[in-house]
Amino acid sequence: MLRTTPLIILCFVFPGHVLADNRSDTEALFAFAEQQHAEFFSPPNQETQELEGYLVRYYNGTNTYLGTRGDEVYVHGLQFGVGIIRVGVISDFIDPGSDEIRDLTDAILFDRAASCGEYAGQYSSEVTDVKRSLNFAGTLEISVANGLCTFTSNNIPNHDFGQGGNFATPVAAVAHTYSMPAEPVLASSPSALTLEWDNAVLLNGVKVDIWAAACYGVGDEKIGCSNPAQPWRFDPMSPKNNFGTDNHNAHTQPTGAYHYHGNPNALFNSISTQPSPVVGFAADGFPVFGSYFEDNGTVRKATSSYRLKAGSRPSGTGNPGGVHDGTYRDDYEYVAGSGDLDQCNGMAVNGDYGYYITDAFPYMMFCFSGTPHASFNKFSQAVARP
């Protein structure tokens, strides 16, 4: 998944004393990075130093560091974000074995390949539910056949989870299999997100399910709102609501399935001078990018074309009254051209259409620009289970 992307570590503050015994592999990694990603690692052929158990090169032309500790690869520099960033293992970049399981634990992605087939492989992670001090192993396999990319995972993320959250159901490993077209096509008109569909699967194997089954005046206003036409559906991303999401904007479903409602605050750098990578794929096959894109030579965050409606909501039976403050999805309206992104929160950059993670509503997706694959349909998933 990360094989075409540079990775690096900050050399002078590494903790511990670990013997660096993989010099030949590391030197090959350095050569690959310098040849394929000179924009990050130049000038080439810098001296390799062994510091605190790490093998490190500093590139004074780009003010970046690339290093290894054992098989792990790290990067450091403002181009990549803040701090020392683990980006994978050596075999993710040079001569990866087709049967090798690659470690995604806390990995930061850089690859912008818009085709899901570019990420085929097997992946794993070792993470912790911090609220329960309970360890989990994440699994993900991405395969390509018959024009489809298929993601098979146990829906455990590649990062620790639970911090700041209050999950109604404890996280559990829940098997999911999703397929999407390897060559997606824009539909003649968008189709709506509803409770019937999971929306996307990220490159750590965790699904995105944006809608909440919670509407004003329905039940306890937390669950039970299954009618897609019901107005005043709560927005789980609003700070005015309390849906128990953790610091990754995720919580659980009754099955224990962990899922995101917005930015996972993982997988890509929140502050960057480079365009963001692909972090996942929507049910229609189009990629989900992080927040940054290149706009005529300037790298900046993509902006949504939604805004809060002016004035107040209607009051009376079935209506909450009060001002449009973002508590409900119906508080927002789409204004074409007011931001970078279209109605579905997507755009094409250099010919590649994709959805973008935004700081503001709708955060990741508002609708499907293509045709979602049936494997993302929750009813079909239930029928398929033994």
N, C-alpha and C positions, 0 to 999 in steps of 0.2 A: 504494500500500500504506500509505503513511504520511499520506495526505492529510487525515485527520480528527484528526491528532495534533499537539500543540504541539512546537516545537523551539527550542533556544536556545544562545547562546554567552557565555562570560565575557569581558567587554569589556576589562578593564584589564591583561591579560597576553598579548594576542595578539602573536605574533611577526611580524616583517616589516612591510612598508609596501606594502600592496596597495590600489590605488585602488578605492574603492567607487563604482561607476558604475551601480548598479541601484536608485536611491533609490525610484522610483515603485513597482517591484515589491516592494521591501522594505516600504514604507509599507502596501501592500495586504496583505502577509503579517502585519504587526503588527495591522492592523485585524481580520483574520480570527482571529488567535490571541486577541485581547482579547475578541472577541464569542463565539467558540465555546468558549474555555477560560479563562474568567475565574477559575477556581479556581487556575490557574497564573500568570496575567498580569493583575494588577490593582494599583492602579486603572488604567483605560485612559488612552490619549492622553498618555502620558509623552513627554518630549522625546527625539527621535532624535539621537544623538550619533555623530560620525565619529571613531573612535579607532583609530590604527594600521592604517588601511585597512579597518576594519570599521564597519558601521552597527549601532548597538546601542541598545536600550531597557532601562532598569532599572526594575523594578516593586517599589516599596518596600512595598506591601501584602503581597506574597507573597515578597519577598526573592529574586527571580529575575531572570535576564537572558535576553533574546532578541536574537539578532543574526545578521547575514549577512556573508559575505565573497564577493563575486561572487554566484554562484547558490547557494552552500552556506549551510545554516542550522544554527545551533548554539544550545544551551541550557546554562544553568548554574543550579544551585540544589539544595538537599538533596532537593527533591521528585523530582528526576530521577536522583540518584545522586551519585557522586564525580567532581569535575573538570568540564572543558569537554567537552560531548558533541555530536558531530555527529549530526544526525537526518535528514539528507536534503538535498534541493534545494528551491528556492522552488516549483517547479512540482509538487512532491509535495503541496502544500497548497492552492494557489490555481490555478484554471483549468488543470488538468493536461491536456495533449494526449493523446488516446487512442493515438496512435502513438508517443509519446515514450518513449524508453528511460530509465528512472530509475536513477540511480547509488545502489547500496546499499553501497558500500565503507565498512566500519566503522560503518555506520548502527546506531543504537540505536532499537528500536521502542517505540511507546507505545499502539498501537491495540488495543483489546480486543474488536473485532467478532468474534463467534463463528462467522460464516458465511464459508466460504472464498471465496465469490463477491465479497466486499468487497475482495479483494486482487488482482483481475484487473489485468493489465498486463504490461509488459516491463521487465526489470531487468538491470543489469550490475554488475560489480565489477572492480577491478584490485588484485590481491593478490600476495603473495610467499611462496614456499617458502623460509623463512629458513635451513633447513639446506643448501639447494643454491643459495641466492641466485638463484633462478629465478622470473621473473614469470609470472603466470597471469591470464587474463581469465575471469571467471565470467559465465554467461548463465542467465537464468531467464525463462520466460514462463508466466503463469497465465491460463488462459482458462476460460470457463463456457459449457456447451452441454448440452442434453438432460439436465438435472438433475445434471450432473457438473462438478466443478472438475478441470482437468487442469494438472499442473505438468510442464513440459518444461525440463530444465536439463542442463548439463554437469557438475554435481555439484562444481563448484569453489566454495568458500565465499566469503563477503564479507569475510573477515578473513585476515590473514597466518596461516600455519600451519607446523607442524613443530617449533616450539620445545619442547624438552624431550622430544621423541618419538624413537623409533627404529623407523622403518617398515621392514617386511620388503620391501615393494615401493614404489618411488617413486610419489608422487601423479601421477595422469594425469587429463585431462579424459575423463569417461566419460558418454556420453549416457544419460539416464533420462527416462522418461515415466510419470508416475503420475496416476491419476484416483481421485477419492473422491466420495461423494454430497454434493451441496451442502446437503442437508437430512438429516443422519444420524439414525438411529433406534436406540435402545437395543435390543439383542437380549434374548431371554428368558433367556439365560445367557451368561456371558463365554466367549470362545474363547482358547486359549493362544497365546502367542508361541512360535514354533519357528524353526528354521533355514530353513524353507521360505519365510518371509515377511520382507520389509522391513517396518518398523513404522510409519514416519512420514516425512514430508518437511518440512523447516523452510522458513521464508520467505526463506532465502538459497539455496534449491535443493538443499541437501545432505540426504541420507537419514539416517535413524536405523535402526540394525540392532543391537539390544541383545545378542542371544545370541552367544556365541563357540562355535566348533566345537572346543572344548577340554574334555576331561573327564579326571578322574583315571584313570590306568591305561590310557588309550587312546592308542596311538601314542607320539608324543613329548610328549603332553599340551598341544600347541599347536594342532594341526589334526587333522581326520579323525574327530571325534566327531559323526557325522551322525544317530545314533539319538536322537530326541527324548526317549525314555524312559530314556536312559542316566543313572544318578545321578551326583552329584558333578561337575556342570558348573562350570568355573571362572567367576568373576565378573571381567570385565575392569576393572571400576571399583574393585576392592579394591586398596588400597595394598600388600597382601601378595603380589600377583601382578605380573608384569612383562609387559604386553602391548604395550609400546612406544607407548602413547598419548601425544599431545602435551598442551600446556596447555589444549586445548579438549576433552579427553576423547575424542579421535578418533585413528584411525589408518587404514591402508589394507587393502583386500582384494587378492587376487592380481591383479585387473584394474587395480589402482591407484586404485580408487574410495575416496575419502575418506568416512568415515562416523562418526557419533557413537554413543557408548555411554551417554552421560548429558548432563549440563548442558554446553552448548557454550561456556559462559563468554564469551558474546557475545550480541548481539541484545537483551538486556534487562539492567537494572541489578541487580547482586548486592546492593546496599544501597539501599532505597527506602522512601519514606513513602507511595507510591501503589501500587495494585494492579498487578501485572505484566501486560504485554501478551500477546497471542497471538504465539507464536514459530513456529508451524507447525501442521500438520494430520496426524492419524493416518490409517492406511489405512482406517479405518471412517468417516472424515469429521469426527470430533470434534476440536475444537481442542486444541492443546498450549499451555498457559499457562506463563509463568515461575513464580517461586516464591511471589509475594505475592498475597494476597487480602484483601478487607475482611470482617472478622468483627465484626458488630454495632458498627460505627464504628471499630474498631481494625484497622489494616493490619499484617498479620504473615505470616510464611512458613507455607505449608501443611506439615503433618507427615504422614509415612507411617504406615500401620498395620501395618508389618512390624517384627519384632524378631528378634534372634538367639535361637536355641533354647538352652535350658539344657543343661548337661552336656557330654558328649563324643560324638563320632561313633562309630559301630560300627567295629571293627577287623577284621582278617582279610581274606581274599581279596575283592578288589573294593571294599574300603572303606579310606579314608585314615587313620582314627583321628584322635586329637587333638581339641581342643575346637572347638566351633562358633564360629569367629572371623571369618566373612565371606569366607573364601577361596573358598567354593563357594556357588552360589545355594541349594543345599539346606540351607545353614546357617541360613536364615531361615524364619520362620513368620508367617502372617497372623493378626492378632488383631483381629477386628472391633471398631471403636469405640475402639481404643487411640490412634488418631490422627485426623486430619481426613478422610483419603481412604479410598476403598473398595479392594476387592481388586485392581483394575486401576490403582490410583493416581490415581483421578479423583473428582470430585464436581461437584455442580451449585451454582452461585452465581448468584443472581438469575435462575434459570431456565435458565442456560446450563451444560450439562454439558461438562466438559473434563478432560484429564489435566494434572497439575501436576508441574513439575520440583522434586524434593526433594533435600535435602542427603544423605539416607540412602537405603538400598535401598528400592524398586527404581529410584530416581533419576529416572525419567520415566514408564515404563509397565511393568506386569507382565502384562497381558493386554489383549485387545480387548473393550471394552464393547459395541461394535456389530459389524457384519459387515464384515470387511475386503474391499476391492475387489480383484478378480483381478489388476489391474495391479501390485499389490505382491507377488504370488506370484513367487518367483525362477524357478521352473520355467516359468511362463507367459512371463516376460521372456525366458528363453533360447530358447524356441520361437519367439517373435515376432521375434527377431533374424534378419536376412538371412544 
